[in-house]
Amino acid sequence: VARDAAALAPLHGALGLTVGQVTADLDQRARQAAYACDITYCTAKELGFDYLRDRRVRDRVLRRAGRWIGQPAETRLRGLCMAILDEADGLLIDEATVPLVLAGKNTDPGRRVDPLVALRLADGLRECRDYRVDYETRGVELTEAGRTRLETEAGLPPAWRNPLFRRAWVTQALVARHLYLRDRDYLVSEGRVVIIDPTTGRVARGRAWSHGLHALIAAKEGLRPPAEQDTVARITYPRLFRRYHRLSGISGTLVEAAGELAATYGTPVLRLPPRRSSRLRVEPLRVHADRESLWRAVAERVAVVHRQGRPVLVGTDSVAESEALAELLRQSGLACQVLNARQDRAEAEIVGQAGQPGRITVATNMAGRGTDIPLGEGVAELGGLHLIACQHNPARRIDRQLHGRCARQGQPGSLEIHLCLEADLLQAHFAQPWLGRLARRPGLHRWIGALYTLAQRAAEAEARRTRRALAREESLIEQGLAFGGEME
């Protein structure tokens, strides 16, 4: 926000337009001044929470109280006129299922639950016998034997004697134990559990999982669970941005989502040809039976390209994998920079140097969006940035976001894609032993690529169904609130 506002301020100033910026450290007065400008730069999260706070201020009772004491309530925003979204599909599609929740402290002691009790009960159950884990939908289902075993537990606190309550919390504890992994789904930082955004790979500060999941994961890591909170107000990005009089946006990966954007927001997608012809060179697909062979092959390819003097960017699935590969490269005598959720504050500096001669950068999805990697002197003559994609994303759009880091604006560049048969996406849809036999026959690698594409399309379809269900739920909530005259 600060970077883009400063970069374009001279242009806007020459046109007679005022420019403001909203960042997390601003107080209410500064936010009001920024929103009062002709053009305001802000993140979608800051905008959404300011909107929810304004709705609270506009609540009927508060407005009446303000008039009584002669001090009308002040709001931050001055209306929803026109929004221009950068990386529009990220906000309107990828972030559509993550509501913004304005929370307050829970003052009801009867609703406080000790997550350690749920984890203890969950650890006493056995997979397959007492419960089944669905890794594709990230769900856990108790079997009849598991429910019976829970009913026989004795010495539990009063609230836990309710069978439905007990099953719900134990199921969530099993989800926290088996389906959410450290350094993939979250980090432990300064004694707290911090969520990693699955789409961008960045730290999602201020975000928390609902229904007790955040507290259970904190307890799993031996941390003090955060205090329980009540929802004061909530809204999703689709509901927020549909309220603008004018809505537009831009992204390099909108084509695949054109149908959903038209159906949900009534916005057509206009495809613009690149200003310069692409000079991207795509190398043959490489398939590996397991992660160990994948990382060995990637390290060898990095060494080969590095000897040519070209910069290399390697995309990985998670924080843990990026750090494991970086350690393997260092053991091979190759110095590298790591870009993941731990280095989010140094992102601009790391990205700014990733195109220098001989530079090796290992990154998660953080390198995929909003990142322009400038090439160093002489790099274009050597062939440009070389990208090695080892990510197994659930959507083709996210793949293309990473692939677009090289050969930008008509510059040269090369791409090679490495698939691993142990990837969660493939295992969830095609966990058959014949995949390994296909991997050992180079002529059949294209069939594994086709299976990977089918798995992505299945994941995309499931995500669309989830977003449609949430949209229906949001519509019902909005109708109910409108009838009741309440806030968001």
C-alpha positions in Angstrom: 0.0 0.0 0.0 2.7 2.5 1.0 4.9 1.6 -1.9 2.2 1.9 -4.6 0.7 5.1 -3.1 4.2 6.8 -3.1 5.1 5.6 -6.5 1.9 7.0 -8.2 1.4 10.1 -6.1 3.3 12.4 -8.6 0.9 11.2 -11.4 -2.2 11.7 -9.3 -0.9 15.0 -8.1 -0.3 16.2 -11.6 -4.0 15.4 -12.3 -5.1 17.4 -9.3 -6.1 14.4 -7.2 -5.3 13.8 -3.6 -3.9 10.4 -2.5 -4.3 8.7 0.9 -3.1 5.4 2.3 -4.5 3.3 5.1 -2.1 1.0 7.0 -2.5 -0.9 10.2 -0.8 1.6 12.4 -3.2 4.5 11.7 -5.7 5.8 14.3 -9.2 6.8 13.5 -8.5 10.4 12.7 -5.7 9.5 10.3 -8.0 6.9 8.6 -10.8 9.4 8.2 -8.3 11.8 6.5 -7.0 9.0 4.2 -10.5 7.9 3.2 -11.4 11.6 2.5 -8.9 11.7 -0.3 -9.9 11.3 -3.9 -7.9 8.1 -4.2 -7.2 5.8 -1.2 -4.8 2.9 -1.2 -5.5 0.2 1.4 -5.6 -3.6 1.9 -8.9 -5.4 1.6 -8.6 -6.5 5.2 -8.2 -2.9 6.6 -11.1 -1.8 4.4 -13.4 -4.6 5.5 -12.7 -4.1 9.3 -13.2 -0.3 9.0 -16.5 -1.0 7.2 -17.6 -3.3 10.1 -16.6 -0.8 12.7 -18.5 1.9 10.8 -21.6 -0.3 10.8 -21.3 -0.7 14.5 -21.1 3.1 14.9 -24.1 3.6 12.7 -26.2 1.2 14.8 -29.5 2.8 15.6 -29.0 2.9 19.3 -25.6 4.4 19.1 -26.8 7.1 16.6 -29.6 8.0 18.9 -27.3 8.2 21.9 -24.9 10.4 19.9 -27.7 12.9 19.1 -28.8 13.0 22.7 -25.4 14.1 23.9 -24.8 16.4 21.0 -21.8 14.4 19.6 -22.8 12.6 16.4 -21.0 9.4 15.8 -18.0 9.6 13.4 -17.3 7.0 10.8 -14.1 6.3 8.9 -15.4 5.6 5.4 -17.5 8.1 3.4 -19.4 5.5 1.3 -18.8 2.7 -1.1 -18.5 4.4 -4.5 -15.8 2.7 -6.6 -13.3 -0.1 -5.9 -10.4 -1.1 -8.1 -9.0 -4.4 -6.9 -5.4 -5.5 -7.6 -5.1 -9.3 -7.9 -8.9 -9.3 -8.2 -9.3 -13.1 -8.3 -7.4 -13.5 -5.1 -9.9 -11.4 -3.2 -13.1 -12.4 -5.0 -12.4 -16.1 -5.5 -9.5 -17.3 -3.3 -10.5 -15.3 -0.2 -14.3 -15.6 -0.7 -14.7 -18.3 2.0 -12.7 -16.5 4.7 -15.1 -14.1 6.6 -13.8 -11.0 8.3 -14.9 -11.3 11.9 -15.0 -8.4 14.4 -14.8 -10.1 17.7 -15.3 -9.2 21.4 -14.4 -11.0 24.6 -16.5 -13.9 25.8 -17.8 -13.1 29.2 -19.8 -16.3 29.7 -17.7 -18.7 31.9 -20.1 -21.5 31.1 -19.0 -21.5 27.4 -15.3 -21.8 28.2 -13.9 -25.1 27.2 -10.5 -26.7 28.2 -9.0 -27.8 24.9 -6.6 -30.2 26.7 -9.6 -32.4 27.7 -10.6 -32.6 24.0 -7.0 -33.5 23.0 -6.8 -36.1 25.7 -10.0 -37.8 24.6 -8.9 -37.6 20.9 -5.5 -39.2 21.7 -7.3 -42.2 23.2 -9.0 -43.0 19.9 -7.5 -45.1 17.1 -7.7 -44.3 13.4 -9.9 -46.6 11.2 -11.3 -48.2 14.3 -12.7 -45.2 16.1 -12.6 -42.5 13.4 -11.9 -41.9 9.7 -9.9 -39.0 8.3 -10.8 -37.5 4.9 -7.7 -35.7 3.7 -9.4 -34.3 0.6 -12.2 -32.4 2.4 -10.2 -32.0 5.6 -12.8 -33.7 7.7 -13.0 -36.3 10.4 -15.9 -38.7 11.1 -16.3 -40.7 14.3 -17.3 -44.4 13.8 -19.9 -46.1 15.9 -17.1 -47.7 17.9 -15.6 -44.2 18.5 -18.9 -42.8 19.7 -19.4 -45.7 22.0 -15.9 -45.3 23.4 -16.5 -41.6 24.1 -19.8 -42.4 25.9 -17.9 -44.6 28.4 -15.5 -41.9 29.4 -15.9 -41.0 33.1 -14.6 -38.2 35.3 -15.3 -35.5 32.8 -16.4 -31.8 33.7 -20.1 -31.2 33.7 -20.3 -29.7 30.2 -18.6 -32.7 28.7 -21.3 -35.0 29.8 -23.4 -33.9 26.9 -22.8 -36.4 24.1 -23.2 -34.0 21.2 -20.9 -31.5 22.9 -18.3 -34.1 23.5 -18.4 -35.5 20.0 -18.1 -32.1 18.4 -15.1 -31.1 20.4 -13.3 -34.4 20.1 -13.9 -34.3 16.3 -12.3 -30.8 16.2 -9.4 -32.1 18.3 -8.8 -34.9 15.7 -8.9 -32.3 12.9 -6.3 -30.2 14.8 -4.1 -33.2 15.5 -4.1 -34.8 12.0 -5.1 -32.2 9.4 -3.3 -29.0 10.4 0.5 -29.2 10.3 3.1 -26.8 11.7 5.1 -24.9 9.1 2.5 -25.8 6.5 -0.8 -24.4 7.8 0.6 -22.3 10.6 3.7 -21.0 12.4 4.5 -20.7 16.0 5.8 -17.2 16.6 6.3 -15.4 19.9 4.3 -18.0 21.8 1.3 -17.8 19.5 -0.1 -19.8 16.6 -0.1 -17.7 13.4 -2.0 -18.8 10.4 -0.3 -19.1 7.0 -2.6 -18.1 4.2 -2.9 -21.2 1.9 -3.2 -19.1 -1.2 -0.5 -16.5 -0.8 1.8 -18.3 1.6 2.0 -15.1 3.7 1.3 -14.8 7.5 -2.4 -14.0 8.1 -1.9 -11.8 11.1 -5.0 -11.2 13.1 -6.8 -14.1 11.6 -8.0 -17.1 13.8 -9.7 -20.4 13.1 -13.3 -20.7 14.4 -15.2 -23.2 16.4 -12.4 -23.8 18.9 -9.9 -25.0 16.3 -7.4 -22.2 17.0 -7.4 -23.0 20.7 -7.0 -26.7 20.1 -4.0 -26.2 17.8 -2.4 -23.9 20.4 -2.9 -26.5 23.0 -1.4 -29.2 20.7 1.7 -27.1 20.4 2.0 -26.7 24.2 1.0 -23.0 24.1 -1.6 -21.1 26.2 -4.9 -21.1 24.2 -6.2 -17.7 23.3 -9.2 -16.3 25.1 -12.5 -17.3 23.6 -14.3 -14.5 21.8 -17.8 -13.7 20.6 -18.6 -12.6 17.1 -19.7 -8.9 17.1 -19.9 -8.5 13.3 -18.9 -10.4 10.2 -18.7 -10.0 6.5 -17.1 -11.7 3.5 -15.3 -10.0 0.6 -18.1 -11.0 -1.9 -20.7 -9.3 0.3 -18.6 -6.2 0.8 -17.5 -5.6 -2.8 -21.0 -6.3 -4.2 -22.1 -3.2 -2.3 -19.9 -0.9 -4.3 -21.6 1.2 -7.0 -18.7 0.5 -9.3 -16.5 -2.6 -9.1 -13.5 -3.4 -11.3 -10.1 -5.1 -11.0 -7.2 -6.6 -12.7 -5.1 -9.8 -12.5 -3.1 -12.0 -14.8 -5.1 -15.1 -13.9 -8.8 -14.1 -14.3 -9.6 -16.1 -17.4 -10.2 -19.4 -15.6 -12.6 -17.7 -13.1 -14.5 -15.7 -15.7 -17.7 -17.7 -15.4 -17.8 -17.5 -11.7 -17.0 -13.8 -11.6 -19.9 -13.1 -14.1 -22.3 -15.2 -12.1 -21.4 -13.9 -8.7 -20.6 -10.3 -9.3 -22.0 -9.6 -12.8 -18.6 -8.5 -14.0 -17.4 -9.5 -17.5 -13.7 -10.3 -18.0 -11.8 -8.5 -20.7 -8.7 -10.3 -21.9 -5.8 -8.0 -23.0 -3.0 -9.3 -25.1 0.5 -8.8 -23.7 2.3 -5.7 -24.7 5.3 -7.7 -25.9 5.4 -11.3 -27.2 6.3 -13.9 -24.6 9.8 -15.4 -24.8 9.2 -18.1 -22.2 10.8 -21.5 -22.8 9.0 -24.4 -21.1 11.0 -27.6 -20.6 9.6 -31.1 -20.4 7.6 -32.2 -17.4 9.6 -34.2 -14.8 7.9 -36.7 -12.4 9.3 -38.2 -9.2 8.1 -41.1 -7.1 8.8 -39.5 -3.7 9.9 -36.2 -2.2 13.4 -37.4 -1.5 14.1 -38.0 -5.2 12.3 -34.8 -6.1 14.6 -32.6 -3.9 17.7 -34.4 -5.1 16.7 -33.8 -8.8 15.9 -30.1 -8.0 19.2 -29.6 -6.3 21.0 -31.0 -9.3 19.1 -28.8 -11.7 19.8 -25.7 -9.5 23.5 -26.5 -9.6 23.5 -26.8 -13.4 21.7 -23.5 -14.0 23.7 -21.7 -11.3 26.9 -22.6 -13.1 25.6 -20.8 -16.1 25.4 -17.6 -14.0 21.6 -17.4 -14.3 19.3 -16.6 -11.3 17.1 -19.5 -10.1 13.7 -19.3 -8.4 12.3 -22.5 -6.9 8.7 -22.7 -5.8 7.7 -25.1 -2.9 4.5 -26.1 -1.2 5.2 -25.1 2.4 7.6 -23.4 4.9 8.9 -26.8 6.0 9.7 -27.8 2.4 11.3 -24.5 1.5 13.6 -24.8 4.5 14.4 -28.5 3.9 15.4 -27.7 0.2 17.5 -24.7 1.3 19.4 -26.9 3.7 20.0 -29.5 1.0 21.3 -26.8 -1.3 23.6 -25.4 1.4 25.0 -28.9 2.0 25.8 -29.0 -1.7 27.8 -25.7 -1.4 25.0 -23.5 -3.0 24.1 -20.4 -1.1 20.5 -19.4 -1.3 17.8 -17.0 0.0 14.6 -18.3 1.5 11.3 -16.5 1.1 8.4 -17.9 3.2 6.1 -16.7 6.0 9.0 -16.4 8.4 10.6 -13.7 6.1 7.5 -11.8 5.3 8.9 -8.5 6.5 12.0 -8.9 4.3 9.9 -9.9 1.2 10.6 -6.8 -0.9 14.3 -7.0 -0.3 14.6 -10.7 -1.1 12.4 -10.4 -4.3 14.3 -7.4 -5.4 17.5 -9.4 -5.5 16.1 -12.7 -6.9 16.9 -11.7 -10.5 20.6 -10.9 -9.9 23.2 -13.1 -11.6 23.8 -16.4 -9.9 21.2 -15.8 -7.2 19.2 -18.8 -5.8 15.9 -18.1 -4.2 13.6 -20.8 -2.6 10.1 -19.6 -2.0 6.6 -20.7 -1.1 3.4 -19.2 -2.7 4.6 -15.8 -1.5 6.5 -15.5 -4.7 3.4 -16.0 -6.8 1.3 -12.8 -6.5 2.1 -9.1 -7.0 5.8 -9.8 -7.4 7.9 -8.3 -10.2 11.5 -9.7 -10.2 13.8 -7.3 -12.0 16.7 -8.9 -13.9 20.2 -7.9 -13.1 22.8 -6.7 -15.6 23.6 -9.3 -18.2 21.0 -11.8 -17.0 18.8 -11.4 -20.1 21.7 -12.3 -22.3 22.2 -15.5 -20.3 18.6 -16.6 -20.8 16.8 -14.7 -18.0 15.3 -16.1 -14.8 15.0 -19.9 -14.5 11.9 -21.0 -12.6 11.6 -24.5 -11.1 8.0 -25.1 -10.0 7.6 -27.9 -7.3 4.3 -26.7 -6.0 1.1 -28.8 -6.1 -1.6 -26.2 -6.0 -5.3 -27.0 -6.0 -6.0 -24.5 -8.8 -4.5 -23.9 -12.2 -4.7 -20.2 -11.6 -2.3 -20.4 -8.7 0.1 -22.4 -10.8 0.1 -19.7 -13.4 0.7 -17.0 -10.8 4.1 -18.7 -10.0 4.9 -19.4 -13.6 4.4 -15.7 -14.5 7.4 -14.7 -12.3 9.8 -15.4 -15.2 9.9 -14.0 -18.8 7.9 -10.9 -17.8 7.4 -8.0 -20.2 9.0 -9.7 -23.2 12.1 -10.7 -21.3 13.6 -14.2 -21.8 13.1 -16.9 -19.2 12.6 -20.6 -18.7 10.3 -22.9 -16.7 10.4 -26.5 -15.7 7.8 -28.3 -13.7 8.5 -31.1 -11.2 5.6 -33.3 -10.0 5.8 -35.6 -7.0 3.5 -38.6 -6.6 3.4 -38.1 -2.9 1.7 -34.7 -3.3 -1.4 -34.5 -1.2 -3.4 -33.4 -4.3 -2.6 -36.5 -6.2 -2.9 -38.8 -3.3 -6.4 -37.5 -2.5 -7.7 -38.5 -5.9 -5.4 -41.2 -7.3 -3.8 -43.1 -4.5 -3.2 -46.2 -6.6 0.1 -48.1 -6.8 0.1 -47.9 -10.6 1.0 -44.2 -10.4 4.5 -45.3 -9.3 4.8 -47.6 -12.3 3.9 -44.7 -14.6 6.6 -42.5 -13.0 9.3 -45.1 -13.8 8.4 -44.9 -17.5 9.4 -41.5 -19.0 7.2 -41.9 -22.0 4.1 -41.9 -19.8 4.9 -38.8 -17.8 2.4 -36.8 -19.8 -0.3 -39.1 -18.5 0.6 -38.2 -14.9 0.5 -34.6 -15.9 -3.1 -35.2 -17.2 -4.0 -36.9 -14.0 -2.7 -33.9 -12.1 -4.8 -31.6 -14.2 -7.9 -33.8 -13.4 -7.1 -33.6 -9.7 -6.8 -29.8 -9.9 -10.2 -29.6 -11.7 -11.8 -31.7 -9.1 -10.4 -29.5 -6.4 -11.5 -26.4 -8.2 -15.1 -27.8 -8.6 -15.2 -28.6 -4.9 -14.0 -25.1 -4.0 -16.7 -23.6 -6.3 -19.4 -25.7 -4.5 -18.1 -24.4 -1.2 -18.2 -20.8 -2.3 -21.7 -21.2 -3.7 -22.9 -22.8 -0.4 -21.3 -19.9 1.5 -22.9 -17.4 -0.8 -26.4 -18.9 -0.2 -25.7 -18.8 3.6 -24.6 -15.2 3.4 -27.7 -14.3 1.4 -30.0 -15.9 4.1 -28.1 -14.1 6.8 -28.4 -10.8 5.0 -32.2 -11.2 4.5 -32.6 -12.2 8.1 -30.6 -9.2 9.4 -32.5 -6.8 7.1 -35.8 -8.0 8.5 -34.6 -7.7 12.0 -33.0 -4.3 11.4 -29.7 -5.3 13.0 -26.1 -4.5 12.0 -23.9 -6.9 10.0 
